[in-house]
Amino acid sequence: MVGGVEKGAKSPHKLVVENATKFYNTKSGPLHALDNYSMTVGDGEFVCVVGPSGCGKTTLLWSMAGLHGLTSGQVTLDGEPVVKPHPQIGMIFQEANLLPWRTLDKNINLPFEIRREKPDAQWIEHLIERVGLQGFGGKFPRELSGGMQQRAAIVRALSFNPSVLLMDEPFGALDAFTRDEMNLLLEEIWLETRKTIVFITHNIAEAIFLSDRVHVMSARPGRLGKVFKIDYERPRAIEITTGREFFDLVNEIKSEIDHHPSGAKKGRAQRVAREAVS
C-alpha cells in the first residue's frame, strides 16, 4: 500500500508526502532536517509552505522532486514512488540558474537536449508570449533583468508540460514591485494550465495571495503545523493584500509560526515572521 492506496492504483491525490524524515550526515554529527512530515496535494491545487528559516522547506521540496532521498518515509506521484527526477515534475529554484553562455532560447530548450527530444515549438512560443519575453530569444542572461530571468526559468520548467511544478522561493531576490508582477503572472499561468503547484516562500502575504492552502512548518526538524485554507476568489488582485481580513490572516499565520519553536529557535522564528510581509 502507498499512502493508503494500492501500489499502481490511481491515488485520490496528485502528490503525497508520507512520514518524510531526513537526516544529513555532517562533520558535527547527524542533522535532523525533517521529522515525519506528511502532506497531500490535490490534482491542480496550489499549495504554499511557510516556516522559519532553516526548518527544512527546501529539503522537503527537493525530496518531492526526487533530487535526494529521504531517510525514511516516501513521496508518491499518482500513487507511484518518486525516487529520482521525474518527467512529470518541473522545478524552479531560488535563482533562475540560466547558463550564462547560452541564449534565452537555448536555455529554455535545455531539458529537451538532455532528454534527446524535439522541443514543442508551438507550446514554447505560447509560453514565451504569455510571460512577455517575445523578441528576447537571442539574448544572454546578463542582458536580462532578474524578473526576466525568472520568467525564462518558468518557461523552461513548463516547456515539457509537466503535471507538477515545484517552486523554491523563486521570487525572493526580486524587488517588491517585480515580485507583485510575478505573483500576478504566476496565478494567471496557473489559472490557464491548472498545474499542481507546491510553492516555498518566507513571505506570508505571498503565500496567502497565491495559494489554495498554506502549510506551516515548525522549526527544524520540520514538522507539519497548522494548515490554512485560503478562500479568496480567483483571479485575485493585489488590492486584497491591503484589506483587514488579509492582514488578520497574515497575523494568524505569523502566530502559528511563533507557536511551534521554543528557546533560541523561537526568537529566530519571530524575526522571520516579522519580516515575512516586508
N, C-alpha and C positions, 0 to 999 in steps of 0.2 A: 504494500500500500504506500502511496506517495501523497502526503498531505491529506489523508482521508479519501484518496481516490485510487482506484486500482491502477497499477502501472500500465501506461499505454492508453488509458481511458481519457476522455476529454475532461479536463479539470473545470469546475464551476468558476474558477478564477484564471486570469491570464498568467499572472506571475505570483508564485507563492514562496515565501521565505519561512522555513520551519526550523525553530530552535537553533538559529545560527549562532555558533560560538567560535571565536577566533582568538588564538594566542600567537603572538610573534615571538620568535627567539631573538633576544638582544644580548649585548655584552653584559648587561646588568641582570640578566635573567628573563624569564617569560614575561611578556607584556600582554595583559588580558584586554583585548580590544572590544570584543562583542560577547554578550552573555545571554544565551537562549533567546535571541531576538526573533520574533515571528511577525509576519505581516502578509496580507493578501492584497493584490491589486487586480481589480476587475478589468475586463476587456474594454479598452477605450477610456479608462479612468485616468485622471491626472492627480497624482499624489505627491505632496511635498513632505520632506523630512527636515526637521529643525532640531537644534540642540546645541549645547555648549561646545566650544572649540575643543577638538581632540576626543570627542565622545565616540567616534567610530563610524561617522556618517559615510565617509569615503570608503572605508573598509567594507561597509555594508553594500555600497553601490558597486564596488569592484567585484564583490562576490556574486552579485546579481548578473554582472556582465561576463562571468566566467573567467576573469582575468587573474584571480588567485583562488585557491581552495579554502574551505572552512576547516577548522579543527574538528568540529562536529556539527551536525545539522545539514540542511540541504536547501538548494534553490531549485524550483521547477518552473518550467515554461510549458503551458498547455499539458501539464501532467508529466513531462519528461525532465529528468535532472539536467541542470546546467552545470557542466564540469569544465568547460572550455569556451572560448569565444564562440558565439552562436550567430548564424547568418540572419536570424530574425531579431537580433538585438543590436541597436546602434548606440554609440557612446559619445557624449560631448563632455570634454574635460574643462577644468578651471581656466586653462589657456587654450586658445584656438589651435595651437600645435600645427600650424601650417608649415610645410617645409619651405624654408626661405629661398631655395634655389629653383623652386617650381612656381609657375604662374598659377593664378587662381583656378583656371580650368583644369590644369594638370593636378593640382591638389585635390580638387573635387573628384577627379577620375581615379585617384589612387586606389580606393577599395576595389575597383574593377580590375586594375592591373594586378593587385595581389591575388584576386580570385581567378584571374585569367578569363574574365568575362567581358563581353561587349557592353559598354555603358548604354543605358536607356536615355538617349539624347533628348527625346521629347519630354520625358519626366524631369530631367535635369534642367532643361531650358525653362520649364514651367516653374521649378523651384527658384531658379536664379531670378526670374522676373518677379516671383512672389516676394522675395526678400529685397528687391530693389538693387540687384548687382549686375543688371544687364549693361554690357559695354565695358565691364572691368575684367573680362576673362583673361586678357593678356597681361594683367598687372601682377607684380610680385607682392608678397605680403608686406614688405617695407613701404610699399606705395599705398597701403590701405590703412584706414583708421582702425582702432580697436573694435569698434562696433561692426565695421565692415568685415573684419577678420572673423568675428564670432558668427556673423551671418553666413559667411562661407563655410564655417565649421558645421552650422546647422544643415546647410545644403549637402555637404559631404556625408553627414550622418544619415540623412534621409534619402540620399541618392540611390541606394539599393533597396529602398522601400521596406525597411524593417517594420515589424509589427509593434516593437517595444523600443522606446527611446529613453536612455538613462542620461541624466544631466547633473554634473558635479559642479555646483556653484559657477555656472558658465558666465554670469554677468557681474560677478563680484568685483572685477577690476575696472568696470566701466563707471563713468560719471553718472550722477543721478538722472540727468535728462536722457542720456542714451539708454540707461537701464530701463526707464519707463517705456521708451520706444520699443526696446527688445521684448519687454513683457507683453506689450500690446501685440507685437508681431507674433510672438510665440503662441499666444492664445488664438490668434487668427489662424495660424497654421494648424493648431490642434483642432479647432472647430472644423477646418476643411478636411483633415486627414483622419481624425479620431484615433490617433496613435495612443497606445498605452504609455504613459509618461511617469517616471519617478524622478523627482527634481530635488536635489540637495541645495539648501541655502542657509545662510546665517540670518537673513533678513526676513523677519516675521511678516512684515507688511507684504513683501513679495510673495511669500508662501500663501497667504490668505488670498491675495489677488488672483493667483494663478490656479489654485487647486480646487479639487472636489473634497479632499480630506487633507488635513495636516497631522502628521505623526510627530510626536515629541519624543526625543531620545534623552535618556539620563546621561550624566557624566560617565566617563569610562570606568568600568566596561559598559558599553552601550546596551541599555535595556529599553524596552518599549514603555513609554509613559502613556499619557492620555492621547486619544485620537479625537480631533475636532472635525466635525462635518461642516463644510462651507456651503451655505445656501444662496449666495448671491446669484441672481440670474445672469445668463450669458447672452450675448457678449458683454463684457464688463468694461467700464470706463474708469480711467484713473481717478475721476472725481469721487468714486466711492471711498477712496482711501482717506478722505477728509471728513467723513461722517462720524458721528458719535458712536454709532453701533460698531463701525470698523475699529475705531480707537479702543473701545471696550474689549473687543475680541483680541486685539494685539496685547493688551494688558493681561488678559486671562491666560494667553499662551505664555507670556513672559513669566507669569506667576507659576505656571506649571513647570517651566524650565528651572526656576528657582527652587521648586519644591523637592526635586529629586536629589541634587548633590548635597553633601554635608562637608563640614570642615573647610579645608582650603579649596576644595573643588567648588563649593557653593559660592565663595567670593569670586572666583573666576567666572562662573556661570552668570552671576549677577551683572558683571561688567559686560559680558557678551550680550545679555538680554537688554541692557540699557542702550547698547549700540545697535540693536537689531533693526531699528527703523530709521537709522541715520542714513 
